[in-house]
């Protein structure tokens, strides 16, 4: 049986769509979670960094979003762990000696990263039998880095995508194994668009894993031209608001399957 270590933020909702899909496929899964921090920094430093880069208004938007999701019935990674009694491990540093030793003991075939806010270094990348996979919420090589879903809405794009790619030391620069194009509807929010992306790519993830195990995977080597994106700039936030975009809507309920409009 394929053994996977699944990496995600413990409070994330969208990565739970993929996690439950993998569980239903009978894959042997262990979870490593992280809190919502930035590059291992403490919470205060993380918040100050966001305010400096993106502005107070963006910080307040994200705070409201987080409070809404905490009070909602959306299934989070930590809820799925509890519901399925999954083996889990929480780390502030995926590259620490303690975490590396934990991963070594599990002897994973794959590490699958889905909305995980830490950068994997070479030693971790080389731990699984086959490779580390990342699910990136954009059509690489465009929109490498953070906040891709927010940025495509800020830039008023009509289409975006989601990518399954190999993790290498350069961020979001590994070989591409699968991609889906996702249409952006006028009503889409950051939340609904992320939801559509996970629904569209979940089957591809299991297919990619099978093809890698069989040795018949086809890859696309990305041509890296666009620079890496960090948190949105204040100008990005201004464009997002001018385009009447939102992070979420209160009416978006758990279990709502938005039309994925897959191309």
C-alpha positions, 0 to 999 in steps of 0.5 A: 500500500502506498504510504503518504505523508500529507503536509498542510496547515492545521486550520485549512479547509481547501486541502481537506478536500484532497485529504479526504479524497486520498483517504477514500482511495485507501491510501496509507496517510500520516499528517504533518501540520503547521500553524499559520506562521511565516517562515518559522517566525512568531505570530507578532512578527508574522502579522507585522510583516503582512501589515508592512507589505500588504497594508492594514486593510488587507490584514483586517480582511484576513482577520475577518476571514479567519474568524468567519472560518473558525466559527463556520462548519467548514471541515478543517484538516484538524477535524479530518484528523480527529474524524478518521483517527489519523496519525498526525504530528505538528511542527513549527519547522519541517526541516528540524532534526526532530521532524526529519527523524519522525519522517524517516521512521515513517518511510513514506513513498511520497510527501504531498504538500497542499497549502503548507506554509513552510519551505522544504529544504533538500534533506526533507525533499530527498526523504520519500522513496519517490518524490515530494509533490506540491499542489499549487493553486495556479497554472505554473510557471505563472503566479509562483509563490504565495497568494496566487488565488488572491492575485488572479482575482486582483488582476481580474483574470478570467482563467487560472489553474491548479498544478501538481508538480515535483518539489525542488529546492527552487520554489514552485520550479519543479517538473510539472506532472499535471495541470487543470485550467479553471474558469473564474466566474464573476461571483468567485471569491478567494474561498470559492476559487480555491474550493473549485481548484481542489475539486478539479485536481484531486483525481489527478493527484492519485493518478500522478502517484500511480504513474510515478510508481509505475514509471510511466509519468510524463513531465513538463519542464517549466520555463521560469520567467515570472518572478516569485510572488510573496504576500500581496502588495498594497497596490494588489489589494487596491486592485482587488477591492476596485474589482469588487472581489471578496475573500469569502461570502457568508453563504458559502456552506460546507459541502457546496460543490461549485461548478468547476468549469474544468478545461 
